[in-house]
């Protein structure tokens, strides 16, 4: 089976100048866990996931090491979301992204995701973003296909 066979035609994207708050709302409103990030010309420049958004609320090791007092009150950390809501997606998106074409095997996409420890893979055809495939979609498709054939 090919990626094209499971590709969701509905593409939810986020522009790189989108704010933290807007990105979170886009993911929630569209009931997706991640979205490709595009520039003003629609070129793929990154990907943003729930995990990327959540990580902004948690300290980086260096910051924690230098100022642990800022991070011991976890309820206070939740309130940080208000402080960072205007931060741009380009600051915290994943920039080192892999992509796949629609005609590649589904299991190749799964292998890339496992090797890179990622849950979403943009699908690009002729330099244009045509969709996104998730690890969950691949898992469900493969299992359903195998269970129905036995």
C-alpha positions as MATLAB code, in Angstrom:
seq = 'XXXXXXXXXXXXXXXXXXXXXXXXXXXXXXXXXXXXXXXXXXXXXXXXXXXXXXXXXXXXXXXXXXXXXXXXXXXXXXXXXXXXXXXXXXXXXXXXXXXXXXXXXXXXXXXXXXXXXXXXXXXXXXXXXXXXXXXXXXXXXXXXXXXXXX';
ca = [
       0.000    0.000    0.000;
       1.119    3.531   -0.729;
       0.904    6.727    1.293;
      -1.595    8.003   -1.276;
      -4.014    5.276   -0.096;
      -4.276    6.722    3.399;
      -3.546   10.396    2.747;
      -5.979   12.758    4.368;
      -6.834   15.474    1.854;
      -7.719   17.942    4.601;
      -4.499   19.779    5.327;
      -4.356   21.940    8.424;
      -1.341   24.235    8.255;
       0.076   26.918   10.481;
       2.082   29.881    9.242;
       5.457   30.452   10.850;
       4.339   33.868   12.153;
       1.338   32.345   13.943;
       1.370   32.857   17.700;
       1.524   30.132   20.344;
      -2.087   30.868   21.282;
      -3.342   30.776   17.677;
      -1.456   27.538   16.948;
      -2.936   25.849   20.002;
      -6.436   26.928   18.942;
      -5.878   25.680   15.381;
      -4.840   22.236   16.631;
      -7.741   22.081   19.084;
     -10.385   23.387   16.657;
      -9.310   20.961   13.942;
      -8.861   18.051   16.361;
      -5.341   17.330   15.114;
      -2.198   16.753   17.126;
       0.164   18.452   14.701;
       0.347   20.612   11.597;
       2.922   21.541    8.980;
       4.315   25.064    9.283;
       4.515   27.074    6.077;
       5.975   30.443    5.118;
       4.102   33.199    3.268;
       4.568   31.359   -0.060;
       3.203   28.110    1.354;
       6.605   26.407    1.455;
       7.053   23.785    4.170;
       9.452   25.164    6.814;
       8.656   23.057    9.867;
       6.057   21.176   11.830;
       4.312   22.010   15.074;
       2.833   19.379   17.364;
       1.075   19.339   20.704;
       4.364   18.161   22.170;
       6.231   21.196   20.774;
       3.612   23.520   22.224;
       3.695   21.792   25.607;
       7.508   21.795   25.755;
       7.487   25.598   25.721;
       5.883   25.465   29.161;
       8.619   23.241   30.545;
      12.152   24.399   31.271;
      15.188   23.547   29.244;
      17.885   21.876   31.311;
      20.194   24.912   31.251;
      17.446   27.248   32.412;
      16.380   24.855   35.162;
      19.979   24.383   36.271;
      20.571   28.144   36.503;
      17.222   29.056   38.118;
      15.504   26.012   39.672;
      13.383   28.313   41.826;
      11.431   29.365   38.721;
      10.318   25.795   38.083;
       9.408   24.269   41.441;
       5.865   25.666   41.500;
       4.168   23.571   38.807;
       0.867   25.419   39.104;
       2.770   28.604   38.331;
       4.215   26.875   35.237;
       0.673   26.364   33.939;
       0.124   30.097   34.130;
       3.164   30.620   31.901;
       0.922   29.833   28.919;
      -0.540   33.313   29.316;
       2.936   34.867   29.260;
       4.034   33.131   26.077;
       0.827   33.245   24.058;
       2.237   35.858   21.659;
       5.449   33.892   20.973;
       5.731   32.969   17.284;
       5.573   29.358   16.114;
       8.886   29.708   14.254;
      10.624   29.953   17.648;
       9.524   26.535   18.937;
       8.495   24.512   15.875;
      10.490   21.479   14.776;
      12.673   22.678   11.905;
      14.593   19.516   11.073;
      11.768   17.751    9.288;
      11.491   14.729    7.059;
       8.882   14.338    4.369;
       7.653   11.612    2.062;
       5.999   11.435   -1.350;
       2.501   10.015   -1.879;
       3.809    7.091   -3.936;
       6.121    5.681   -1.282;
       5.122    2.595    0.726;
       3.199    3.106    3.940;
       5.715    1.045    5.885;
       8.535    3.358    4.723;
       6.718    6.260    6.353;
       6.281    4.196    9.501;
       9.972    3.308    9.541;
      10.978    6.968    9.133;
       8.700    7.971   11.984;
      10.038    5.252   14.272;
      13.660    6.043   13.443;
      13.199    9.796   13.936;
      10.803    9.413   16.899;
       8.183   11.589   15.244;
       4.440   11.180   14.979;
       3.683   13.170   11.819;
       5.219   13.158    8.383;
       4.446   15.826    5.772;
       3.642   14.453    2.331;
       5.167   16.467   -0.517;
       4.642   16.034   -4.259;
       6.508   18.129   -6.830;
       7.661   20.454   -4.051;
       4.097   21.087   -2.859;
       2.618   20.021    0.458;
      -0.265   17.664   -0.336;
      -0.979   16.207    3.097;
       0.260   14.790    6.343;
       0.334   11.222    7.530;
       0.423   10.290   11.197;
       1.866    7.263   12.909;
      -1.574    6.559   14.331;
      -3.120    6.493   10.857;
      -0.436    4.109    9.587;
      -0.787    1.855   12.630;
      -4.567    1.686   12.306;
      -4.466    1.112    8.560;
      -1.900   -1.672    8.724;
      -3.624   -3.455   11.610;
      -7.081   -3.116   10.101;
      -5.799   -4.373    6.745;
      -4.035   -7.339    8.345;
      -6.922   -8.241   10.669;
      -9.473   -8.138    7.849;
      -7.320  -10.382    5.644;
      -7.126  -13.206    8.195;
];
